[in-house]
Amino acid sequence: MVGFGANRRGGRLPSLVFVALLVVIAVLAFNCWNASSRQALLQEEVAELQSQAKRTEVARGRLEKRN
């Protein structure tokens, strides 16, 4: 009975699979890094908008007290 590795030509297929896996890992790592940096920027923007909303609410409260 012939094993699975009997038809391989010089080990070329595993190296191609290895290169393909490295490419997939590189793409996933780039996507993860990109998403992480975008999330950090969006968190900063949300914090800025929350502080702006708080200042607006305080100003609105002052105006209501005057009137």
Secondary structure, 3 states (H helix, E strand, C coil): CCCHHHHCCCCHHHHHHHHHHHHHHHHHHHHHHHHHHHHHHHHHHHHHHHHHHHHHHHHHHHHHHHC
